[in-house]
Amino acid sequence: MEKRAIFGGYTLPLLLLLPQLAITIIFFYWPASQAVWQSFLLQDAFGLKTSFVWFENYQDLFKNREYFNAFLTTALFSAAVAFLSLSLALALAVQADKHIKGQGAYRTLLIWPYAVAPAIAGVLWLFMFHPSLGILARALQRNGLDWNPLLNGDHAFILVVIASVWKQISYNFLFFLAGLQSIPRAVIEAAAIDGATPRRRFWTIIFPLLSPTTFFLLVVNVVYVFFDTFGIIDVV
């Protein structure tokens, strides 16, 4: 029988929740409310005078074509990083979940990139794809591709996507591997006895059972793209 904590009143539960509620209010809701409030204000160049301008800031923002271009670029970048990092991590986790020789070392090598700071990851990929110093850039140039992310915006976008995906794969791999190991083997073995192929077992049994993990990682990856990836972008 599942054991549940029983409280005699509301005082102790509220006291237990108070630290987390305080942290959430002080470091999330308060800054967010200040940001919303300041979006309706207009300050002079020296920050000495502030006036309430209602929705004029939003009107100027939505009239700016560069804002929509930045929004589309961010949306494309988020979709590319989330899709590639989740897909590759899931494929690697499926392989790591198999009983193969050296699977411990294989899993360790896949986890290591997550320990690298975003700024360091940006430096690593910048050096590898630098048009005159990078090893990978020279390989691309020898094969006829004029690779230069310093001058070509499309190349820079691809480089940032690659670096961000590489940095996030390890995190997704850990959760997918844990999700795969929590799936009852009896269910998969029963499907195999019924004649289901490995591909059919994956799409009809394994992947649906991983849907909570996949949804969680999708949300986390989108948040990662909007915040943590800025360290990589600034370096690259």
N, C-alpha and C positions, 0 to 999 in steps of 0.2 A: 504494500500500500504506500502511496506517495505521501511523504511527510510535508506538512505545510505549517508555516509559522502563523501563530494565532496571537493577535495583539488585543489587550484588554481595553484599549481606547485609541483615540486618534493622536495623542500627544507624541508617543514614541515614533510612529511612522512618519509624522511630519518633521520631527527632529532629524530623522535619518535622511529624509529627502531635502532638507533645508540646504546643506552644503552644495549639492548638485544644482538645485534651483537658483541659488545665489550666483554660482559660477555662470550658469546659462543666462541669467538676467543681466549680469554685469558685463560679461564679455561677448554676448551675442545680441540680445534684444536692445540693450541700451545703445551700443554703437550703431545698430541698424536703424533705430528710430532717429538718432542724430543725423545719419546720412540722408534719410528721407526728408527730415526737416530742413536741412541745409540745401536740398535740391530746389526748394522754393525761395531761396534767398539769393541775393546778388551783392557781392562785396566790391569795394573799390580796390585799386591796385595795391594799396598799402594795408588793406584789411582793417581800416579804422571805422568804416561806415558800412552798415548792412541795411539793405532794404528788402522788403517782402514783395516779390514779383509774381506771385501765383504760379501760373504754368508757362511763363515765358521761356524759362530754361529748357523745358521739354519741347516747346515749339521750335526753338532754335536747333535743338538736337535732332529732331525728326526731319528738319529741312536740310540737314547736312548729309550729302551723299556719301562722304567718307565713313560716316557712322554705320550706314547700312552695309558698305563694303567690309568694314571691320566685323560687323555682326555675322555676315555670311562666311567670312574667313574663319571666324571662331567656331561657327556651327560645323563647318566642314572639317576643321581640325579636330573638334571634339568627337565627331562621328568616326573619323578615320582612326584616331587613337583608341577609342573605346572598342570598336569592332575588331581591329587587328590584335590589340593586346588580349582581349577576351578569347578570340578564336585561337590564337597561338598558344595561350596558356592552357586552354581546354585540351588542345591536341597533345601538348606535352604532358599534361596531367594524366590523360588516358594512357599514354605510353608508360609513364612512371608507375601507374597503378598495376601494371602487369608484373608477373614474376619473371624478371630477367636478371641476368648476372650483372652485378655491380650497380644495382638500382639505388643503393644508399649514396654512392658517390655521384650518381646521375642526379639525384634529387638535391644534393648539396650544391652542386655546380649551378643548378637552376635557381637556387635561393640566393646565392651570393650577390647578384646584381642589385637586389633590393637594399643591401647595406651601403651602396654607393650614394653619396649625397647628390641631389639634382645638379648643383653647380659643377661638381666634379664630372658627372656624366656628360654634361654639356661640353666641358673642355675635352674629354676623351673623344667624343664624336666629332668635335670641331677639328681636332688634329688629324683624325683618320680621314676626314673628307675635305681637308684644306686643299685648295686647287694646286698649290705648289709644294706642299709638305706632306700631305696625307697619302698614306699607302693605298687606301681604297680609291681615292680620287685619281691617283696616277693610273691605277688599273682600269678605271672607267675611261680615262683619256686615251690609254693605249688601245682600247676597243672602239674608238671613234666617237665617244660621247664627250662633248665639250662641257665638262662638269665645272661649275663655278658658282657655289652658293653665295659668294660675296657680292656678285653682280646680278645673278639671276634669281628673281623672287620665287619662282616655282621650285628651283633647286633648294633654296633656303627652307621653303615650306616642307619639302620632302625630308630634308635633313632633320628638322625639328620633330616631325612625326616619327621618324625612325628612332631618334634618341628617346622620345617619350614612351614609345611602345616598348623598347628594350628595358627601360627603367621600371615599367609597370608590370611586365610579364611575371616577374617573380612573386609579387603580391597576389596576383590572380591565381597563379599556379598553386600557392599554398592552400587557398580556400577551395579550389576545384579538387585538389587531391584529397583534402579532408572530406569534402562532399562525396567523392567517389568511394572512399573507404567506409563511409557510413551507410552505403546502400547494401541491403542484405544480399549476400551471395546466393542465397537459395532462390531468390526471384530470377536472377540472371541465369542460374543453372537450369531452372525449370523452363525458361524460354529456349535455352540451348537444346534441351531434351526434346522440346516440341518442334525443333527444326528451324528456329529463327537464326538467320545469319548474323555475324557480328555487327554489320551495319544496321540491320533491322533492330537488333537488341539495343543498340546505342540510341537510335532515334525514337523508339517506342517505349523504352524502359528507363535507360540511364539518364538521357537528357531531360525528360519530364520530371524525374525525381530530383534533378539538379536545378530546377527552375527557381526555388527560393534563393539558392546561392548565386545563381546567375543574375537575378534581379538586384540583390544586394551589391554585387560587384559592379553592375551597370551604374548604379547610383554613385558608388564610391569612385569609379573611374571618371565620371563626368565632373564630380567635385575636384578630383585630382587634376584634370585638364585645366580647369579654370583657376586653380590656385597654385598647387605644387609645381606645375610645369613652368611657371614663370621664371624659376631659377635656371632651368635649361635654356629657355628662350633668351634670357638676358645675356648668357654666356655665348650662345651660338650666334 
